[in-house]
């Protein structure tokens, strides 16, 4: 098994921000849209969108269009395990 260290370090860097960690933690159990994220975290919509774009670009979350809303969810199962480890 060959590890792509550049890709994996990019994933870790994406998670190395408290807001992104909170977003990911919330999306593990509940698919939701930017509006719900901004209200839950009390952050501007533009900030949430920037964080979500970075998480999507790293393959951590994926999106699904629901009419005019975009719903996000965690798609990398390793992230679920990683959050379990750091929450111990």
C-alpha positions as CSV (number, residue, x, y, z in Angstrom):
1,X,0.0,0.0,0.0
2,X,1.4,3.3,-1.1
3,X,0.4,6.4,0.8
4,X,-0.1,9.7,-1.1
5,X,1.5,11.9,1.5
6,X,0.6,15.1,-0.3
7,X,-3.1,14.2,-0.5
8,X,-3.3,12.9,3.1
9,X,-1.5,16.0,4.5
10,X,-4.0,18.2,2.5
11,X,-6.9,16.4,4.3
12,X,-5.2,16.9,7.7
13,X,-4.6,20.6,6.9
14,X,-8.3,21.0,5.9
15,X,-9.3,19.6,9.3
16,X,-6.8,21.7,11.2
17,X,-9.2,24.5,11.7
18,X,-11.7,24.6,14.6
19,X,-14.7,25.8,12.5
20,X,-14.1,23.1,9.9
21,X,-13.8,20.5,12.6
22,X,-17.1,21.6,14.0
23,X,-18.7,21.6,10.5
24,X,-17.4,18.0,9.9
25,X,-18.5,16.8,13.3
26,X,-22.0,18.1,12.6
27,X,-22.2,16.7,9.1
28,X,-21.2,13.2,10.2
29,X,-24.6,12.6,11.8
30,X,-26.7,15.1,9.8
31,X,-26.7,16.1,6.2
32,X,-27.5,19.8,6.1
33,X,-27.3,23.0,4.1
34,X,-25.2,26.2,4.5
35,X,-28.1,28.0,6.2
36,X,-28.3,25.5,9.0
37,X,-24.6,25.5,9.4
38,X,-24.4,29.3,9.7
39,X,-27.1,29.4,12.3
40,X,-25.7,26.6,14.4
41,X,-22.1,28.0,14.4
42,X,-23.1,31.7,14.3
43,X,-20.8,32.5,11.4
44,X,-21.5,34.4,8.2
45,X,-22.8,32.5,5.2
46,X,-19.7,33.4,3.1
47,X,-17.4,32.0,5.8
48,X,-19.3,28.7,5.9
49,X,-19.3,28.4,2.2
50,X,-15.5,29.0,2.0
51,X,-14.9,26.2,4.6
52,X,-17.3,23.9,2.9
53,X,-15.6,24.5,-0.5
54,X,-12.2,23.6,1.0
55,X,-13.7,20.4,2.6
56,X,-15.3,19.5,-0.7
57,X,-12.1,20.0,-2.6
58,X,-10.2,17.7,-0.2
59,X,-12.9,15.0,-0.7
60,X,-14.1,15.2,2.9
61,X,-17.6,16.2,2.1
62,X,-19.9,16.0,-0.9
63,X,-22.9,17.9,-1.9
64,X,-26.4,17.1,-3.1
65,X,-28.7,19.7,-4.7
66,X,-32.2,19.8,-3.3
67,X,-34.0,22.4,-5.4
68,X,-32.2,25.7,-4.6
69,X,-30.6,24.3,-1.5
70,X,-27.3,22.5,-1.5
71,X,-27.0,19.8,1.2
72,X,-23.6,18.6,2.5
73,X,-22.5,15.4,4.1
74,X,-19.2,13.7,5.1
75,X,-18.2,11.1,2.5
76,X,-14.8,9.9,3.7
77,X,-15.3,7.2,6.3
78,X,-11.8,7.7,7.7
79,X,-12.9,11.2,8.9
80,X,-15.6,9.6,11.1
81,X,-12.9,7.4,12.7
82,X,-10.5,10.3,13.0
83,X,-13.1,12.4,14.8
84,X,-13.8,9.5,17.2
85,X,-10.1,9.3,18.0
86,X,-9.6,13.0,18.7
87,X,-12.8,13.2,20.8
88,X,-11.5,10.6,23.3
